[in-house]
Amino acid sequence: MSTRPHTARLVVASTLAATALAASAAGGFKLSSPGIQPGSTLTEAQVFNGFGCSGKNISPALNWSGAPAGTKSFALTVYDPDAPTGSGWWHWVTYNVPATVTGFAEGAGTADGKALPAGTAQGRTDFGGPGFGGACPPPGDKPHRYIFTVYALKTDKIDVPADASAALVGFMIHANQLGKASFTAKYGRK
């Protein structure tokens, strides 16, 4: 009598259990905003002031919880995959956020970064500098998606030049990622 079918069932069962455990652990990592509901439309507070837009350009309050075990720092990004650039548009890139931090206050994303937690760095956005740059899709485009994502990282510091592109910071984030949590909001102009 062969034990292969029994062994195969045990391997499959073990794999499914490990997958379920990993999914359960990852499912505990959450990102939210008291001012933005997932799937909602951004308000004028989160709209850029420039490029033909006249919003307030204020970064929203963000909170996260349930980071995976072993998290040594966080990174947070805001990305528009619908921008007509061929590569999307980076609206905010932060990293080296201490593992003890569980959120950013509203308005923390100024270019000088003074309201961000000590040690937090901001990368260069597609607006050309650091800091939060609000939504500003071309008039007449369908509403764009703005993906807010917090990443739990296995390193306490990403070592990149101060003027690093969002792509370089993103590469380092993904190389050190333990988990991530996201929500998406929309915004369009007539």
C-alpha positions as CSV (number, residue, x, y, z in Angstrom):
1,M,0.0,0.0,0.0
2,S,1.4,3.4,-1.0
3,T,1.7,6.3,1.4
4,R,2.0,8.9,-1.4
5,P,-1.7,9.9,-1.5
6,H,-1.7,10.3,2.3
7,T,1.6,12.3,2.2
8,A,0.3,14.4,-0.6
9,R,-2.8,15.2,1.4
10,L,-0.7,16.2,4.4
11,V,1.4,18.5,2.3
12,V,-1.6,20.1,0.7
13,A,-3.3,20.5,4.2
14,S,-0.1,22.0,5.7
15,T,0.2,24.4,2.8
16,L,-3.4,25.5,3.0
17,A,-3.0,26.0,6.8
18,A,0.1,28.0,6.4
19,T,-1.5,30.1,3.6
20,A,-4.6,30.7,5.8
21,L,-2.4,31.7,8.8
22,A,-0.4,34.1,6.6
23,A,-3.6,35.6,5.1
24,S,-5.1,35.9,8.6
25,A,-2.0,37.7,9.9
26,A,-1.9,40.0,6.9
27,G,-5.6,40.6,7.2
28,G,-5.0,42.3,10.6
29,F,-3.0,45.1,9.1
30,K,-5.3,48.0,8.4
31,L,-5.0,51.5,7.1
32,S,-7.8,54.1,7.6
33,S,-8.5,57.8,7.6
34,P,-11.1,59.6,9.7
35,G,-11.8,61.9,6.8
36,I,-11.7,59.6,3.8
37,Q,-13.8,56.5,3.4
38,P,-12.6,53.8,1.0
39,G,-14.2,54.3,-2.4
40,S,-15.3,57.9,-1.5
41,T,-14.4,61.1,-3.4
42,L,-11.6,63.2,-2.1
43,T,-12.6,66.7,-0.8
44,E,-11.1,70.0,-1.8
45,A,-8.8,69.6,1.2
46,Q,-6.9,66.8,-0.6
47,V,-6.9,68.6,-4.0
48,F,-3.6,70.1,-5.3
49,N,-3.2,73.9,-5.5
50,G,-1.6,74.4,-8.9
51,F,-1.6,72.8,-12.4
52,G,-5.1,74.4,-12.8
53,C,-6.4,73.0,-9.6
54,S,-7.3,75.2,-6.6
55,G,-7.6,72.9,-3.6
56,K,-6.1,73.2,-0.2
57,N,-3.4,70.5,-0.7
58,I,-3.7,69.2,2.8
59,S,-2.6,65.6,3.5
60,P,-5.3,63.6,5.3
61,A,-5.1,62.1,8.8
62,L,-4.1,58.5,8.5
63,N,-4.1,55.7,11.0
64,W,-2.8,52.1,10.9
65,S,-2.9,49.1,13.2
66,G,-2.1,45.4,13.2
67,A,1.4,45.5,11.7
68,P,3.0,42.1,11.2
69,A,5.5,40.8,13.8
70,G,9.0,41.9,13.1
71,T,8.0,45.4,11.7
72,K,11.0,47.8,12.2
73,S,9.6,50.8,10.3
74,F,6.9,51.9,8.0
75,A,6.6,53.6,4.6
76,L,3.5,55.4,3.3
77,T,2.7,56.3,-0.3
78,V,-0.1,57.9,-2.3
79,Y,-0.3,56.8,-5.9
80,D,-2.5,57.6,-8.9
81,P,-2.4,54.7,-11.4
82,D,-4.7,56.5,-13.8
83,A,-2.5,59.6,-14.5
84,P,-1.9,59.9,-18.3
85,T,1.9,59.4,-18.0
86,G,2.4,55.8,-18.8
87,S,3.7,55.3,-15.3
88,G,1.1,56.8,-13.0
89,W,1.7,59.6,-10.6
90,W,3.3,59.6,-7.1
91,H,1.5,62.1,-4.8
92,W,3.3,61.3,-1.6
93,V,6.2,59.1,-0.6
94,T,7.3,58.7,3.0
95,Y,9.7,56.2,4.6
96,N,11.8,55.5,7.7
97,V,8.7,56.0,9.8
98,P,9.5,54.5,13.3
99,A,7.8,51.3,14.1
100,T,6.2,52.9,17.2
101,V,4.2,55.3,15.0
102,T,0.6,54.4,14.2
103,G,-0.5,57.3,12.0
104,F,0.0,60.8,10.7
105,A,-2.0,63.9,11.7
106,E,-3.9,65.9,9.1
107,G,-1.6,68.3,7.4
108,A,1.6,66.4,8.3
109,G,2.7,66.1,4.7
110,T,4.2,69.6,4.3
111,A,7.3,69.9,2.1
112,D,9.5,70.6,5.2
113,G,8.2,67.5,7.0
114,K,8.2,69.2,10.4
115,A,4.9,67.7,11.4
116,L,6.0,64.2,10.6
117,P,7.4,61.9,13.3
118,A,11.1,62.3,14.0
119,G,13.2,60.3,11.6
120,T,10.6,60.1,8.9
121,A,11.9,61.0,5.4
122,Q,9.9,62.1,2.3
123,G,10.9,61.2,-1.2
124,R,10.5,63.3,-4.3
125,T,7.0,63.1,-5.7
126,D,6.1,63.6,-9.4
127,F,5.3,67.2,-8.6
128,G,9.1,67.5,-8.3
129,G,9.7,67.8,-4.6
130,P,8.9,66.2,-1.2
131,G,5.6,66.5,0.6
132,F,2.0,65.6,-0.1
133,G,0.7,66.7,-3.5
134,G,-3.0,66.5,-3.8
135,A,-5.3,65.2,-6.5
136,C,-5.3,67.1,-9.8
137,P,-6.4,64.9,-12.8
138,P,-6.8,66.5,-16.2
139,P,-10.2,68.1,-16.8
140,G,-12.6,65.7,-18.5
141,D,-10.7,62.5,-17.5
142,K,-12.8,59.8,-15.7
143,P,-12.3,60.1,-11.9
144,H,-8.8,58.9,-11.0
145,R,-8.0,56.4,-8.2
146,Y,-5.8,57.6,-5.4
147,I,-4.3,54.6,-3.6
148,F,-3.1,55.2,0.0
149,T,-0.8,52.4,1.2
150,V,1.2,51.8,4.3
151,Y,4.0,49.2,4.2
152,A,5.4,47.4,7.2
153,L,9.1,46.9,6.6
154,K,11.7,44.5,8.0
155,T,14.4,47.2,8.2
156,D,14.5,50.3,10.4
157,K,15.9,52.5,7.6
158,I,15.8,52.6,3.9
159,D,19.1,54.0,2.7
160,V,18.5,56.2,-0.4
161,P,19.7,59.7,-1.4
162,A,17.6,62.6,-0.1
163,D,16.4,63.4,-3.7
164,A,15.6,59.8,-4.6
165,S,12.9,59.2,-7.1
166,A,9.6,57.5,-6.0
167,A,10.6,54.5,-8.1
168,L,13.9,54.0,-6.2
169,V,12.2,54.4,-2.8
170,G,9.5,52.0,-4.1
171,F,12.1,49.4,-5.1
172,M,13.6,49.6,-1.5
173,I,10.1,49.4,0.0
174,H,9.2,46.3,-1.9
175,A,12.6,44.7,-1.2
176,N,11.9,45.1,2.6
177,Q,8.2,44.6,2.8
178,L,6.6,42.4,5.5
179,G,3.0,43.5,4.7
180,K,0.9,46.3,3.4
181,A,-2.6,47.8,3.9
182,S,-4.4,50.1,1.4
183,F,-7.5,52.0,0.6
184,T,-8.5,53.8,-2.5
185,A,-10.4,57.1,-3.0
186,K,-11.3,58.9,-6.2
187,Y,-11.3,62.4,-7.7
188,G,-12.2,63.9,-11.1
189,R,-12.6,67.3,-12.7
190,K,-15.1,68.4,-15.3
